[in-house]
Amino acid sequence: MTNSKDKKKSPSRRNVLQTFGAGAAAAALTGLSLPGSAAALPRGFRSRVFPNYYPKRRHWDDEDLNGRVALITGASRGIGLAVGLALQAEGVTVLGTSREPQAHPNHPFPLLPLDLEDQTSINTFLGIALTRPEITSNGGLDILINNAGRFSFGTILPVSPTAAPLFFDAVQRSMAVLYGGHVAVTSGLFESVAAKAATGYGRILFTASVVAYAVGGAVPGYSYFQTYLSGKRAVLAYGNSLREFSETAGLGVKVSCVCPYGIRTALAEGTHPIFTQPVDANGNSVGDPFFQQFLDFTRQSLVDAIPTDFAAEAYRQLLTDATPEPNVAISSRREPYFTQGNTELINDAGEAENLQSAFPMGCRW
């Protein structure tokens, strides 16, 4: 039997989460490293990561994109809009998607309605897309870029029993928009892309994230990204598996995953993210100052992050390569992009993750 004195010593779920949150906020805001993490080790004893940074400073186009047709999900703004504009400049006919096309009048290319959290919306979208004259008159779709997505922020456990429905709904929605929706869209459009690949050119790209390689076990604070990390890791695995399937089956569809570092978008602002814990009408934390510190840090880090046109050049280069890289990371060793992308912080997280892996890479000496 537990007496009342013992009960007072037993931490509540909220206390546990806030205690972790304090460490998370400190890590995010000060660069604190845990003992045993890559960043805490002497430089000579660290595992090292060697990201495949894109876009390349020198690039020779192998493929002419003029006259091709591309569909980009999540193209109303941010990376999707920037990629669409870059492809239009190459002579590509671009179609995009948005959850609310009516909110973007006079957009530079048509936006089809699509909500990746809603299977009915996906089914309706597929029916519309496959009958668009831009695609039917072209004999299929040359380029599919699965770019749509949302940030997902919050605790890794429900903050209270009453918040459990909010938590589990947010997890399901996050996995739909970051992974399951892309699988559904790709499945519905794959035959159209394969038809063009049979004539010599068919491409599918996925916007994953470099944090998919640092999945949260090594660095304090990453658990606030848990559902986002899980979704991006899943779509990265799916994209690579789809590439292997296409190659093995001889279908000719070339698949790449694009993994950005920090990109200058509004995805973290206000209520744009999906939240696993309570927030107010402005997307600010309700009753959790540590989570608010995390939100403030994340939002500020994106204000001066890598510009979207720099990111768009990475997509353009992949699409003009005859043999595109399977996985690339959007950043650079050059400034200002190295700093803008939070590149060192993210690389340290990846190195720390590697040290805890069951399948570690690289050398330590």
Contacts in CASP RR format, 6 or more apart in sequence:
PFRMAT RR
TARGET T0000
AUTHOR 0000-0000-0000
METHOD contacts of the structure
MODEL  1
MTNSKDKKKSPSRRNVLQTFGAGAAAAALTGLSLPGSAAALPRGFRSRVF
PNYYPKRRHWDDEDLNGRVALITGASRGIGLAVGLALQAEGVTVLGTSRE
PQAHPNHPFPLLPLDLEDQTSINTFLGIALTRPEITSNGGLDILINNAGR
FSFGTILPVSPTAAPLFFDAVQRSMAVLYGGHVAVTSGLFESVAAKAATG
YGRILFTASVVAYAVGGAVPGYSYFQTYLSGKRAVLAYGNSLREFSETAG
LGVKVSCVCPYGIRTALAEGTHPIFTQPVDANGNSVGDPFFQQFLDFTRQ
SLVDAIPTDFAAEAYRQLLTDATPEPNVAISSRREPYFTQGNTELINDAG
EAENLQSAFPMGCRW
2 10 0 8 1.000
11 19 0 8 1.000
13 157 0 8 1.000
13 158 0 8 1.000
13 159 0 8 1.000
13 160 0 8 1.000
14 159 0 8 1.000
14 160 0 8 1.000
17 155 0 8 1.000
17 157 0 8 1.000
17 159 0 8 1.000
17 288 0 8 1.000
18 288 0 8 1.000
18 290 0 8 1.000
20 220 0 8 1.000
20 221 0 8 1.000
20 223 0 8 1.000
21 221 0 8 1.000
21 224 0 8 1.000
21 290 0 8 1.000
21 291 0 8 1.000
21 294 0 8 1.000
22 290 0 8 1.000
23 32 0 8 1.000
23 220 0 8 1.000
23 221 0 8 1.000
23 290 0 8 1.000
24 220 0 8 1.000
24 221 0 8 1.000
24 222 0 8 1.000
24 223 0 8 1.000
24 224 0 8 1.000
24 290 0 8 1.000
24 294 0 8 1.000
25 221 0 8 1.000
25 290 0 8 1.000
25 293 0 8 1.000
25 294 0 8 1.000
25 297 0 8 1.000
26 32 0 8 1.000
26 220 0 8 1.000
27 33 0 8 1.000
27 219 0 8 1.000
27 220 0 8 1.000
27 221 0 8 1.000
28 220 0 8 1.000
28 221 0 8 1.000
28 293 0 8 1.000
28 294 0 8 1.000
28 297 0 8 1.000
28 298 0 8 1.000
29 293 0 8 1.000
29 297 0 8 1.000
31 39 0 8 1.000
31 345 0 8 1.000
32 220 0 8 1.000
33 39 0 8 1.000
33 40 0 8 1.000
33 219 0 8 1.000
33 348 0 8 1.000
33 352 0 8 1.000
34 40 0 8 1.000
34 218 0 8 1.000
34 219 0 8 1.000
34 220 0 8 1.000
34 352 0 8 1.000
36 352 0 8 1.000
36 355 0 8 1.000
37 218 0 8 1.000
37 219 0 8 1.000
37 348 0 8 1.000
37 351 0 8 1.000
37 352 0 8 1.000
37 355 0 8 1.000
38 46 0 8 1.000
38 47 0 8 1.000
38 218 0 8 1.000
38 348 0 8 1.000
38 350 0 8 1.000
38 351 0 8 1.000
38 352 0 8 1.000
38 354 0 8 1.000
38 355 0 8 1.000
39 46 0 8 1.000
39 348 0 8 1.000
39 351 0 8 1.000
39 352 0 8 1.000
44 365 0 8 1.000
45 364 0 8 1.000
45 365 0 8 1.000
46 351 0 8 1.000
46 364 0 8 1.000
47 351 0 8 1.000
47 354 0 8 1.000
47 355 0 8 1.000
47 360 0 8 1.000
47 361 0 8 1.000
47 362 0 8 1.000
47 363 0 8 1.000
47 364 0 8 1.000
48 351 0 8 1.000
48 362 0 8 1.000
48 363 0 8 1.000
49 213 0 8 1.000
49 347 0 8 1.000
49 350 0 8 1.000
49 351 0 8 1.000
49 354 0 8 1.000
51 210 0 8 1.000
51 329 0 8 1.000
51 331 0 8 1.000
51 343 0 8 1.000
51 347 0 8 1.000
52 325 0 8 1.000
52 327 0 8 1.000
52 328 0 8 1.000
52 329 0 8 1.000
53 328 0 8 1.000
53 329 0 8 1.000
53 330 0 8 1.000
53 331 0 8 1.000
53 332 0 8 1.000
53 333 0 8 1.000
54 258 0 8 1.000
54 313 0 8 1.000
54 314 0 8 1.000
54 317 0 8 1.000
54 318 0 8 1.000
54 325 0 8 1.000
54 328 0 8 1.000
54 329 0 8 1.000
54 330 0 8 1.000
55 310 0 8 1.000
55 313 0 8 1.000
55 314 0 8 1.000
55 316 0 8 1.000
55 317 0 8 1.000
55 330 0 8 1.000
56 317 0 8 1.000
57 334 0 8 1.000
59 317 0 8 1.000
59 320 0 8 1.000
61 317 0 8 1.000
61 320 0 8 1.000
62 320 0 8 1.000
62 321 0 8 1.000
62 322 0 8 1.000
62 323 0 8 1.000
63 201 0 8 1.000
63 319 0 8 1.000
63 320 0 8 1.000
63 321 0 8 1.000
63 322 0 8 1.000
64 320 0 8 1.000
65 87 0 8 1.000
65 90 0 8 1.000
65 91 0 8 1.000
65 92 0 8 1.000
65 316 0 8 1.000
65 319 0 8 1.000
65 320 0 8 1.000
66 90 0 8 1.000
66 91 0 8 1.000
66 92 0 8 1.000
67 91 0 8 1.000
67 92 0 8 1.000
67 93 0 8 1.000
68 91 0 8 1.000
68 92 0 8 1.000
68 93 0 8 1.000
68 138 0 8 1.000
68 142 0 8 1.000
68 143 0 8 1.000
68 201 0 8 1.000
69 92 0 8 1.000
69 93 0 8 1.000
69 94 0 8 1.000
69 95 0 8 1.000
69 134 0 8 1.000
69 135 0 8 1.000
69 138 0 8 1.000
69 140 0 8 1.000
69 141 0 8 1.000
69 142 0 8 1.000
69 143 0 8 1.000
70 84 0 8 1.000
70 87 0 8 1.000
70 92 0 8 1.000
70 93 0 8 1.000
70 94 0 8 1.000
70 95 0 8 1.000
70 141 0 8 1.000
70 142 0 8 1.000
70 143 0 8 1.000
70 144 0 8 1.000
70 145 0 8 1.000
71 94 0 8 1.000
71 95 0 8 1.000
71 96 0 8 1.000
71 97 0 8 1.000
71 129 0 8 1.000
71 135 0 8 1.000
71 141 0 8 1.000
71 143 0 8 1.000
71 144 0 8 1.000
71 145 0 8 1.000
71 189 0 8 1.000
72 80 0 8 1.000
72 83 0 8 1.000
72 84 0 8 1.000
72 87 0 8 1.000
72 94 0 8 1.000
72 95 0 8 1.000
72 96 0 8 1.000
72 97 0 8 1.000
72 145 0 8 1.000
72 147 0 8 1.000
73 96 0 8 1.000
73 97 0 8 1.000
73 114 0 8 1.000
73 116 0 8 1.000
73 145 0 8 1.000
73 146 0 8 1.000
73 147 0 8 1.000
73 148 0 8 1.000
73 182 0 8 1.000
73 185 0 8 1.000
74 80 0 8 1.000
74 96 0 8 1.000
74 97 0 8 1.000
74 98 0 8 1.000
74 114 0 8 1.000
74 147 0 8 1.000
74 148 0 8 1.000
74 149 0 8 1.000
75 81 0 8 1.000
75 83 0 8 1.000
75 84 0 8 1.000
75 94 0 8 1.000
75 96 0 8 1.000
75 97 0 8 1.000
75 98 0 8 1.000
75 109 0 8 1.000
75 111 0 8 1.000
75 147 0 8 1.000
76 96 0 8 1.000
76 98 0 8 1.000
76 100 0 8 1.000
76 101 0 8 1.000
76 103 0 8 1.000
76 104 0 8 1.000
76 107 0 8 1.000
76 111 0 8 1.000
77 104 0 8 1.000
77 265 0 8 1.000
77 266 0 8 1.000
78 263 0 8 1.000
78 265 0 8 1.000
78 266 0 8 1.000
78 308 0 8 1.000
79 147 0 8 1.000
79 207 0 8 1.000
79 260 0 8 1.000
79 263 0 8 1.000
79 265 0 8 1.000
79 308 0 8 1.000
79 311 0 8 1.000
79 312 0 8 1.000
80 96 0 8 1.000
80 145 0 8 1.000
80 147 0 8 1.000
80 308 0 8 1.000
80 312 0 8 1.000
81 108 0 8 1.000
81 308 0 8 1.000
82 308 0 8 1.000
82 309 0 8 1.000
82 311 0 8 1.000
82 312 0 8 1.000
83 145 0 8 1.000
83 147 0 8 1.000
83 311 0 8 1.000
83 312 0 8 1.000
83 315 0 8 1.000
83 316 0 8 1.000
84 92 0 8 1.000
84 94 0 8 1.000
84 96 0 8 1.000
84 108 0 8 1.000
84 109 0 8 1.000
84 312 0 8 1.000
85 108 0 8 1.000
85 309 0 8 1.000
85 312 0 8 1.000
86 309 0 8 1.000
86 312 0 8 1.000
86 313 0 8 1.000
86 315 0 8 1.000
86 316 0 8 1.000
87 94 0 8 1.000
87 143 0 8 1.000
87 315 0 8 1.000
87 316 0 8 1.000
87 319 0 8 1.000
88 94 0 8 1.000
88 108 0 8 1.000
88 109 0 8 1.000
90 316 0 8 1.000
90 320 0 8 1.000
92 142 0 8 1.000
92 143 0 8 1.000
93 134 0 8 1.000
93 138 0 8 1.000
94 109 0 8 1.000
95 109 0 8 1.000
95 110 0 8 1.000
95 112 0 8 1.000
95 129 0 8 1.000
95 132 0 8 1.000
95 134 0 8 1.000
95 135 0 8 1.000
96 109 0 8 1.000
96 110 0 8 1.000
96 111 0 8 1.000
96 112 0 8 1.000
97 111 0 8 1.000
97 112 0 8 1.000
97 113 0 8 1.000
97 114 0 8 1.000
97 125 0 8 1.000
97 148 0 8 1.000
98 104 0 8 1.000
98 111 0 8 1.000
98 112 0 8 1.000
98 113 0 8 1.000
98 114 0 8 1.000
99 113 0 8 1.000
99 114 0 8 1.000
99 115 0 8 1.000
100 113 0 8 1.000
101 107 0 8 1.000
101 111 0 8 1.000
101 112 0 8 1.000
101 113 0 8 1.000
104 111 0 8 1.000
112 125 0 8 1.000
112 128 0 8 1.000
112 129 0 8 1.000
112 132 0 8 1.000
113 121 0 8 1.000
113 124 0 8 1.000
113 125 0 8 1.000
114 121 0 8 1.000
114 122 0 8 1.000
114 125 0 8 1.000
114 148 0 8 1.000
114 185 0 8 1.000
115 121 0 8 1.000
115 122 0 8 1.000
116 122 0 8 1.000
116 148 0 8 1.000
116 149 0 8 1.000
116 176 0 8 1.000
116 177 0 8 1.000
116 180 0 8 1.000
116 181 0 8 1.000
116 182 0 8 1.000
116 184 0 8 1.000
116 185 0 8 1.000
117 173 0 8 1.000
117 176 0 8 1.000
117 177 0 8 1.000
117 181 0 8 1.000
119 184 0 8 1.000
122 181 0 8 1.000
122 184 0 8 1.000
122 185 0 8 1.000
125 185 0 8 1.000
126 185 0 8 1.000
126 188 0 8 1.000
126 189 0 8 1.000
129 135 0 8 1.000
129 141 0 8 1.000
129 189 0 8 1.000
130 136 0 8 1.000
130 188 0 8 1.000
130 189 0 8 1.000
130 192 0 8 1.000
135 141 0 8 1.000
135 192 0 8 1.000
138 196 0 8 1.000
139 192 0 8 1.000
139 195 0 8 1.000
139 196 0 8 1.000
140 192 0 8 1.000
140 193 0 8 1.000
140 195 0 8 1.000
140 196 0 8 1.000
141 189 0 8 1.000
141 192 0 8 1.000
141 193 0 8 1.000
141 196 0 8 1.000
142 193 0 8 1.000
142 196 0 8 1.000
142 201 0 8 1.000
142 202 0 8 1.000
142 203 0 8 1.000
143 193 0 8 1.000
143 202 0 8 1.000
143 203 0 8 1.000
143 204 0 8 1.000
143 205 0 8 1.000
143 319 0 8 1.000
144 185 0 8 1.000
144 186 0 8 1.000
144 189 0 8 1.000
144 193 0 8 1.000
144 203 0 8 1.000
144 204 0 8 1.000
144 205 0 8 1.000
145 204 0 8 1.000
145 205 0 8 1.000
145 207 0 8 1.000
145 315 0 8 1.000
146 182 0 8 1.000
146 185 0 8 1.000
146 186 0 8 1.000
146 204 0 8 1.000
146 205 0 8 1.000
146 206 0 8 1.000
146 207 0 8 1.000
146 235 0 8 1.000
147 205 0 8 1.000
147 207 0 8 1.000
148 177 0 8 1.000
148 182 0 8 1.000
149 177 0 8 1.000
149 178 0 8 1.000
149 207 0 8 1.000
149 267 0 8 1.000
150 174 0 8 1.000
150 177 0 8 1.000
150 178 0 8 1.000
150 267 0 8 1.000
150 272 0 8 1.000
150 273 0 8 1.000
150 274 0 8 1.000
151 228 0 8 1.000
151 267 0 8 1.000
151 268 0 8 1.000
151 272 0 8 1.000
151 273 0 8 1.000
151 274 0 8 1.000
152 170 0 8 1.000
152 174 0 8 1.000
152 178 0 8 1.000
152 225 0 8 1.000
152 227 0 8 1.000
152 228 0 8 1.000
152 231 0 8 1.000
152 273 0 8 1.000
152 274 0 8 1.000
152 275 0 8 1.000
152 276 0 8 1.000
153 224 0 8 1.000
153 225 0 8 1.000
153 228 0 8 1.000
153 268 0 8 1.000
153 273 0 8 1.000
153 274 0 8 1.000
153 275 0 8 1.000
153 276 0 8 1.000
153 291 0 8 1.000
153 294 0 8 1.000
153 295 0 8 1.000
153 298 0 8 1.000
154 224 0 8 1.000
154 226 0 8 1.000
154 227 0 8 1.000
154 275 0 8 1.000
154 276 0 8 1.000
154 277 0 8 1.000
154 291 0 8 1.000
154 294 0 8 1.000
155 167 0 8 1.000
155 223 0 8 1.000
155 224 0 8 1.000
155 276 0 8 1.000
155 277 0 8 1.000
155 288 0 8 1.000
155 291 0 8 1.000
156 223 0 8 1.000
156 224 0 8 1.000
156 226 0 8 1.000
156 276 0 8 1.000
157 167 0 8 1.000
158 164 0 8 1.000
158 166 0 8 1.000
158 167 0 8 1.000
158 168 0 8 1.000
158 276 0 8 1.000
158 277 0 8 1.000
159 167 0 8 1.000
159 277 0 8 1.000
159 278 0 8 1.000
159 288 0 8 1.000
163 277 0 8 1.000
163 278 0 8 1.000
166 275 0 8 1.000
166 276 0 8 1.000
166 277 0 8 1.000
166 278 0 8 1.000
167 276 0 8 1.000
167 277 0 8 1.000
170 227 0 8 1.000
170 274 0 8 1.000
170 275 0 8 1.000
170 276 0 8 1.000
171 227 0 8 1.000
171 276 0 8 1.000
173 274 0 8 1.000
174 227 0 8 1.000
174 228 0 8 1.000
174 230 0 8 1.000
174 231 0 8 1.000
174 274 0 8 1.000
174 276 0 8 1.000
175 227 0 8 1.000
175 230 0 8 1.000
175 231 0 8 1.000
175 234 0 8 1.000
177 274 0 8 1.000
178 227 0 8 1.000
178 228 0 8 1.000
178 230 0 8 1.000
178 231 0 8 1.000
178 232 0 8 1.000
178 234 0 8 1.000
178 235 0 8 1.000
179 231 0 8 1.000
179 234 0 8 1.000
179 235 0 8 1.000
179 238 0 8 1.000
180 234 0 8 1.000
182 206 0 8 1.000
182 235 0 8 1.000
182 238 0 8 1.000
183 238 0 8 1.000
186 204 0 8 1.000
186 242 0 8 1.000
190 204 0 8 1.000
190 253 0 8 1.000
193 202 0 8 1.000
193 203 0 8 1.000
193 204 0 8 1.000
193 253 0 8 1.000
194 202 0 8 1.000
194 246 0 8 1.000
194 251 0 8 1.000
194 252 0 8 1.000
194 253 0 8 1.000
196 202 0 8 1.000
197 246 0 8 1.000
197 251 0 8 1.000
197 252 0 8 1.000
197 253 0 8 1.000
197 254 0 8 1.000
198 251 0 8 1.000
198 252 0 8 1.000
200 252 0 8 1.000
202 252 0 8 1.000
202 253 0 8 1.000
202 254 0 8 1.000
203 253 0 8 1.000
203 254 0 8 1.000
203 255 0 8 1.000
203 256 0 8 1.000
203 318 0 8 1.000
203 319 0 8 1.000
203 324 0 8 1.000
204 239 0 8 1.000
204 242 0 8 1.000
204 253 0 8 1.000
204 254 0 8 1.000
204 255 0 8 1.000
204 256 0 8 1.000
205 255 0 8 1.000
205 256 0 8 1.000
205 257 0 8 1.000
205 258 0 8 1.000
205 315 0 8 1.000
205 318 0 8 1.000
205 319 0 8 1.000
206 235 0 8 1.000
206 236 0 8 1.000
206 238 0 8 1.000
206 239 0 8 1.000
206 255 0 8 1.000
206 256 0 8 1.000
206 257 0 8 1.000
206 258 0 8 1.000
207 258 0 8 1.000
207 260 0 8 1.000
208 232 0 8 1.000
208 235 0 8 1.000
208 236 0 8 1.000
208 257 0 8 1.000
208 258 0 8 1.000
208 259 0 8 1.000
209 228 0 8 1.000
209 232 0 8 1.000
209 259 0 8 1.000
209 260 0 8 1.000
210 259 0 8 1.000
210 260 0 8 1.000
210 261 0 8 1.000
210 329 0 8 1.000
210 330 0 8 1.000
210 331 0 8 1.000
210 346 0 8 1.000
211 222 0 8 1.000
211 225 0 8 1.000
211 228 0 8 1.000
211 229 0 8 1.000
211 232 0 8 1.000
211 346 0 8 1.000
211 349 0 8 1.000
212 229 0 8 1.000
212 231 0 8 1.000
212 232 0 8 1.000
212 233 0 8 1.000
212 235 0 8 1.000
212 236 0 8 1.000
212 259 0 8 1.000
213 259 0 8 1.000
213 350 0 8 1.000
213 353 0 8 1.000
214 222 0 8 1.000
214 229 0 8 1.000
214 346 0 8 1.000
214 349 0 8 1.000
214 350 0 8 1.000
214 352 0 8 1.000
214 353 0 8 1.000
215 222 0 8 1.000
215 229 0 8 1.000
215 230 0 8 1.000
215 233 0 8 1.000
215 353 0 8 1.000
216 222 0 8 1.000
216 223 0 8 1.000
216 225 0 8 1.000
216 226 0 8 1.000
216 229 0 8 1.000
216 349 0 8 1.000
216 353 0 8 1.000
217 223 0 8 1.000
217 353 0 8 1.000
217 356 0 8 1.000
218 349 0 8 1.000
218 350 0 8 1.000
218 352 0 8 1.000
218 353 0 8 1.000
218 355 0 8 1.000
218 356 0 8 1.000
219 348 0 8 1.000
219 349 0 8 1.000
219 352 0 8 1.000
219 353 0 8 1.000
221 294 0 8 1.000
222 229 0 8 1.000
222 349 0 8 1.000
224 291 0 8 1.000
224 294 0 8 1.000
226 276 0 8 1.000
227 274 0 8 1.000
227 276 0 8 1.000
235 257 0 8 1.000
236 257 0 8 1.000
236 259 0 8 1.000
236 327 0 8 1.000
239 255 0 8 1.000
239 257 0 8 1.000
240 255 0 8 1.000
240 257 0 8 1.000
240 326 0 8 1.000
240 327 0 8 1.000
242 253 0 8 1.000
242 255 0 8 1.000
243 254 0 8 1.000
243 255 0 8 1.000
243 256 0 8 1.000
243 326 0 8 1.000
245 251 0 8 1.000
246 252 0 8 1.000
246 253 0 8 1.000
246 254 0 8 1.000
246 255 0 8 1.000
254 323 0 8 1.000
254 324 0 8 1.000
255 326 0 8 1.000
256 318 0 8 1.000
256 324 0 8 1.000
256 325 0 8 1.000
256 326 0 8 1.000
256 327 0 8 1.000
256 328 0 8 1.000
257 326 0 8 1.000
257 327 0 8 1.000
257 328 0 8 1.000
258 314 0 8 1.000
258 315 0 8 1.000
258 318 0 8 1.000
258 328 0 8 1.000
258 330 0 8 1.000
259 327 0 8 1.000
259 328 0 8 1.000
259 329 0 8 1.000
259 330 0 8 1.000
260 306 0 8 1.000
260 311 0 8 1.000
260 329 0 8 1.000
260 330 0 8 1.000
260 331 0 8 1.000
261 305 0 8 1.000
261 306 0 8 1.000
261 329 0 8 1.000
261 330 0 8 1.000
261 331 0 8 1.000
261 341 0 8 1.000
261 342 0 8 1.000
261 343 0 8 1.000
261 346 0 8 1.000
262 301 0 8 1.000
262 302 0 8 1.000
262 305 0 8 1.000
262 306 0 8 1.000
262 331 0 8 1.000
262 340 0 8 1.000
262 341 0 8 1.000
262 342 0 8 1.000
262 346 0 8 1.000
263 302 0 8 1.000
263 305 0 8 1.000
263 306 0 8 1.000
263 307 0 8 1.000
263 308 0 8 1.000
263 311 0 8 1.000
263 330 0 8 1.000
263 341 0 8 1.000
264 302 0 8 1.000
264 303 0 8 1.000
264 304 0 8 1.000
264 305 0 8 1.000
264 306 0 8 1.000
264 307 0 8 1.000
264 308 0 8 1.000
264 340 0 8 1.000
265 302 0 8 1.000
265 305 0 8 1.000
265 308 0 8 1.000
266 272 0 8 1.000
267 273 0 8 1.000
267 302 0 8 1.000
268 295 0 8 1.000
268 298 0 8 1.000
268 299 0 8 1.000
268 302 0 8 1.000
269 299 0 8 1.000
270 282 0 8 1.000
270 283 0 8 1.000
270 284 0 8 1.000
271 279 0 8 1.000
271 281 0 8 1.000
271 282 0 8 1.000
271 283 0 8 1.000
273 283 0 8 1.000
275 283 0 8 1.000
277 285 0 8 1.000
277 286 0 8 1.000
277 288 0 8 1.000
277 291 0 8 1.000
278 285 0 8 1.000
278 286 0 8 1.000
278 287 0 8 1.000
279 285 0 8 1.000
279 286 0 8 1.000
280 286 0 8 1.000
283 295 0 8 1.000
284 292 0 8 1.000
284 295 0 8 1.000
285 291 0 8 1.000
285 292 0 8 1.000
285 295 0 8 1.000
301 342 0 8 1.000
304 340 0 8 1.000
305 340 0 8 1.000
305 341 0 8 1.000
305 342 0 8 1.000
306 330 0 8 1.000
306 331 0 8 1.000
306 337 0 8 1.000
306 340 0 8 1.000
306 341 0 8 1.000
307 340 0 8 1.000
310 330 0 8 1.000
310 337 0 8 1.000
311 330 0 8 1.000
314 328 0 8 1.000
314 330 0 8 1.000
318 324 0 8 1.000
318 325 0 8 1.000
318 328 0 8 1.000
331 337 0 8 1.000
331 338 0 8 1.000
331 341 0 8 1.000
331 343 0 8 1.000
332 338 0 8 1.000
332 343 0 8 1.000
337 343 0 8 1.000
338 344 0 8 1.000
354 360 0 8 1.000
354 361 0 8 1.000
354 362 0 8 1.000
END
